[in-house]
Each structure stands twice: as C-alpha cells, then as structure tokens.
Amino acid sequence: MKVLNLQCAHQHGFEGWFASEDDFRQQLERGLLSCPVCGEPSVQKLPSAPRLNLGHAREPQARPATAAAAPASVDMAAAPAMQGLMLRALRELMHKTEDVGERFADEARAMHQGEVEQRAIRGRTTPEVALELIEEGIDVLPLPALPSIKETLQ
C-alpha cells in the first residue's frame, strides 16, 4: 500500500492510498481522482520524505524566555490535520441535518415561530435573506458549498 501526499490546483493538500504507483497513475489518467475539499480534478503528487523511526525521541529543548513573549505564529505543518478535522465535522453535519434546499428561510422562520417542530436543517439562501433571519433572532451559520462533502475520501 502506498500513501501519497497529493495537492489540487487550489493548493488543498490531502493523502491518497493506492495499491501501487501504477494504480495511482491509472486512477489519475482515468479521471478518478479529485480533491476531497473542493472537488477539483486536477491533482498532483507532492514529494514526500520517508519517516525514520529511530526508536527514541530527543528531549524537547527549553524555549528561551524571549520566545514566550513573542506572538504566536500559525503552525503550517498542522494545516492538513485541521483540514481533515474540518472535513469530518462538515460530513457529520451533513449526516445529522435535513437538506431543505431553497426552502431554508421559510423552514427556519416556521420553526422559530413554532409552526413546525424544531429540527436540524441546512439549505440555501441569499446573504440578504440570511441577514434578515439573523435580525429576526434566528440563528444562521453560513457554510461553504463543497461539492464532494458527502463522499468518502477513498
């Protein structure tokens, strides 16, 4: 089994698991690969370094006192893990909510006014209507529209 680091044309990084290098190439040529974040079919393999398990870890070095006062920086190495967490959270949200499509605003208002039973819904509306809902006291959370969010990563 080969685990490859892949990246789409929009710079989203993700892993792909393949039986062999040939399997990766064949899937790429047949258009079977796409980014799990945005659905982009243009995918490339990134260089990767082998992981060496040396049997023990070095002791962490103490941070200088001046480093504690420095502002925190973004850990770019953690970005793929955060991206994966976001995907899992969005997939769970998709699984646990009802898609009411273009009826989102009407359904949200009906629940808010007690006309229908409360339930977890998702759907589509314009930014203007979403602001109207918020002004009416209805909680709205905008989410990205990701085409492949329901699919598995395989």
C-alpha positions as CSV (number, residue, x, y, z in Angstrom):
1,M,0.0,0.0,0.0
2,K,1.4,3.4,-1.0
3,V,0.3,6.5,0.8
4,L,0.9,9.6,-1.3
5,N,0.7,13.3,-0.5
6,L,-1.5,14.9,-3.1
7,Q,-2.5,18.5,-3.9
8,C,-5.1,20.0,-6.1
9,A,-4.8,23.1,-8.3
10,H,-6.3,25.2,-5.4
11,Q,-3.4,24.1,-3.1
12,H,-5.6,21.8,-0.9
13,G,-3.4,19.0,0.4
14,F,-4.6,15.5,1.1
15,E,-3.5,11.9,1.3
16,G,-4.3,9.2,-1.2
17,W,-3.9,5.5,-0.6
18,F,-3.0,3.3,-3.6
19,A,-2.1,-0.3,-4.2
20,S,1.0,0.8,-6.2
21,E,2.5,3.7,-8.1
22,D,0.9,2.3,-11.3
23,D,-2.5,2.3,-9.5
24,F,-2.1,6.0,-8.7
25,R,-1.2,6.8,-12.3
26,Q,-4.0,4.8,-13.8
27,Q,-6.6,6.4,-11.5
28,L,-5.2,9.8,-12.4
29,E,-5.3,9.1,-16.1
30,R,-8.9,7.8,-15.9
31,G,-10.0,11.0,-14.0
32,L,-11.0,9.1,-10.9
33,L,-9.1,11.4,-8.5
34,S,-10.4,14.7,-7.2
35,C,-9.8,16.9,-4.2
36,P,-12.0,16.0,-1.2
37,V,-12.2,19.6,-0.2
38,C,-13.3,21.3,-3.5
39,G,-13.8,18.5,-6.0
40,E,-11.0,19.8,-8.3
41,P,-10.0,17.0,-10.7
42,S,-6.5,18.5,-11.3
43,V,-4.4,16.6,-8.8
44,Q,-0.7,16.3,-8.5
45,K,1.6,14.1,-6.3
46,L,3.8,16.0,-3.9
47,P,7.3,15.0,-2.9
48,S,7.4,13.3,0.4
49,A,10.2,12.4,2.8
50,P,10.4,8.9,4.3
51,R,9.6,8.6,8.0
52,L,12.5,7.2,10.0
53,N,11.7,5.7,13.4
54,L,14.9,5.9,15.3
55,G,13.4,4.2,18.4
56,H,13.6,7.2,20.7
57,A,12.7,10.9,20.6
58,R,15.0,13.7,21.6
59,E,14.3,15.7,24.7
60,P,12.4,18.9,23.8
61,Q,14.6,21.9,24.1
62,A,13.6,24.6,26.5
63,R,12.2,27.8,24.9
64,P,14.2,31.0,25.6
65,A,12.4,33.5,27.8
66,T,12.1,35.9,25.0
67,A,10.3,33.4,22.8
68,A,7.4,33.2,25.4
69,A,6.7,36.9,24.9
70,A,6.7,36.6,21.1
71,P,3.3,36.5,19.4
72,A,2.0,33.0,18.4
73,S,2.5,32.0,14.8
74,V,0.4,29.7,12.6
75,D,1.8,26.2,12.5
76,M,1.6,25.4,8.8
77,A,2.5,21.7,9.5
78,A,-0.8,21.4,11.3
79,A,-2.9,22.7,8.3
80,P,-3.5,19.2,6.8
81,A,-4.8,17.9,10.1
82,M,-7.0,20.9,10.6
83,Q,-8.3,20.5,7.1
84,G,-9.1,16.9,7.8
85,L,-10.9,17.8,11.0
86,M,-13.0,20.4,9.2
87,L,-14.0,17.8,6.5
88,R,-15.0,15.3,9.2
89,A,-17.1,17.9,11.0
90,L,-18.8,19.1,7.8
91,R,-19.6,15.5,6.9
92,E,-21.1,14.8,10.3
93,L,-23.1,18.0,10.0
94,M,-24.4,16.8,6.6
95,H,-25.3,13.4,8.0
96,K,-27.2,14.9,11.0
97,T,-29.2,17.6,9.3
98,E,-32.0,17.7,6.8
99,D,-31.4,19.4,3.5
100,V,-34.4,21.7,2.8
101,G,-32.8,23.3,-0.2
102,E,-34.3,26.6,-1.3
103,R,-37.0,26.4,1.4
104,F,-34.3,27.2,4.1
105,A,-35.6,30.6,5.1
106,D,-39.2,29.6,5.2
107,E,-38.5,26.4,7.2
108,A,-36.3,28.4,9.7
109,R,-39.0,31.0,10.2
110,A,-41.7,28.4,10.7
111,M,-39.6,26.6,13.3
112,H,-38.8,30.0,15.0
113,Q,-42.5,30.9,15.1
114,G,-43.5,27.4,16.5
115,E,-45.4,26.4,13.4
116,V,-43.4,23.3,12.8
117,E,-41.3,21.1,15.1
118,Q,-37.7,22.1,15.7
119,R,-35.1,20.1,13.8
120,A,-31.6,20.5,12.4
121,I,-31.8,21.8,8.9
122,R,-29.5,23.1,6.2
123,G,-30.2,24.7,2.9
124,R,-29.6,27.6,0.6
125,T,-30.5,31.3,0.8
126,T,-29.1,34.6,-0.3
127,P,-26.8,36.6,2.0
128,E,-29.5,39.3,2.3
129,V,-32.1,36.8,3.4
130,A,-29.7,35.3,5.9
131,L,-29.1,38.7,7.4
132,E,-32.9,39.2,7.7
133,L,-33.1,35.9,9.5
134,I,-30.4,37.0,11.9
135,E,-32.2,40.3,12.5
136,E,-35.4,38.3,13.4
137,G,-33.4,36.4,16.0
138,I,-33.0,33.2,14.0
139,D,-29.6,31.6,14.3
140,V,-27.9,31.1,10.9
141,L,-24.5,29.7,10.2
142,P,-23.1,30.1,6.7
143,L,-21.2,27.0,5.5
144,P,-19.0,26.5,2.4
145,A,-20.7,24.7,-0.5
146,L,-18.4,21.8,-1.0
147,P,-19.4,19.5,-3.9
148,S,-17.7,16.4,-2.6
149,I,-18.5,16.7,1.1
150,K,-20.9,13.7,1.2
151,E,-18.4,11.4,-0.5
152,T,-15.8,9.3,1.3
153,L,-12.1,10.1,0.8
154,Q,-11.4,6.8,-1.0
